[in-house]
Amino acid sequence: MKKLEIVIKPEKLEELKEILNTCDVQGLMITNVMGYGNQKGFQKSYRGTAYTVNFLPKIKVETITDAETAELIIKIITERLCVGSEDEIGGGKIFVYDVADVVRIRTGDRGHDAI
């Protein structure tokens, strides 16, 4: 099993949910987060005073699925959610983790049955 942590811009959430639904993802968790990557924020001006906005609003979507479906999800996301050109930053990241086990608290089911 694989855990995918997908960090995207908030405006891409609906499109990401559609992708995950077409891949029969059983569940997901969505968190509002703040952060920055290579862009390190951006400059703004308020009443003539410049300041830097370091932390940008992002959405983190987490889901667990089998390895084959995880690769399919990654492929579709990188094709459909890309920002534009390869030089344009801010498209997001996908972190992939191995999951040793999953336990459903209510029933004690383990592994794929717990998902």
N, C-alpha and C positions, 0 to 999 in steps of 0.2 A: 504494500500500500504506500501511497505517496500523499504528502500534505503539500498543497499549493498555497502560498501566500502571495497574493496578487495586489500590488500597490499601483493605483491608477489615479488619474485626475477625476474629480467628482462627476464631471459631465460625461464620462465614459461608462458610468455604472450601469445604466439601463442596457447598453449594448453588451456589456460583459455578462449581465444576468441572462440575456437572450442566448449568448454563446453557451453558458453553463447549462441552461435548460435544454438546449438541443443535444448536449452531450450526456443527458440523463444524470446529472449530478444530484445526489440524494439530499444534500443539505449544505448550507453555507453560513458563515458568520461574517457580518459586515461591521467594520469599525471606522469611525472618523479619526484620522490621524493628521499630524502636522509634521513636515519635514522638508528636507531639500537634498538634492543630489549634486550632480556636477554644476548645475546652474547657480548654486549658492544663494538663491533668492533673486530679488530684483530691486532696482531703485525706484522710489516714488517721491513725489513732491507734494507738500501740503503747506499752503500759504507761503510759498517761496523757500521753504526749508526742505532740503533733500534728506531722505532717510532710507535705510535698507530694510526690506521685508525679507527676513531670513527663512522663516518657516512658512511653507506653502500648504494649503489644505489639500489633503490626499484622502483616498478611501482605501482601506485594506480589506480584501476579501479572502477568507480562508475556507478551504474545503479539503476533504480527504476522499481519495478515489484510488482505483487500481492503477498500476503503472502504465498500462496501455492507454487508458482513458486520459491519464495525466499528460502523456505525450501528445495526444490528439488535441487536448485543450490548449496546450502551449503553442502548438502549430497554428491553430485557428486564431488565437489571441494575437500572435505576432503578425499574422496576415491582415486581420481586420481592425485591430486597435492601434496600428502604427500612426504616429502623429502626422507624418508627411515624408519629407526627405530624411535620409540617414543622418544628415548633419543637424537636424532639428532635435533639441533635447527636451526632456520632460514627458516622455511617453510612459514611464513607469518601469516596474521590475516584477519579475516572477521569481520567488524563492521556492525551491523544491527540497523537501525533506523526506527521508525514509521514516515510516511509521512502523514501529515494532509490533504494536498491538493497540486495539481499541476495545473498551469495555463499556457496555450499556449498563448504567447503574441500576435501572429498574429491574431488569431481567437477568443480568449477569452474562448476557451474550457477549461473545468475544470475536475479534477479527472482523471479517467481511459481514457477518450476520449482525454485528453491532452498528454498522453504518446504516 
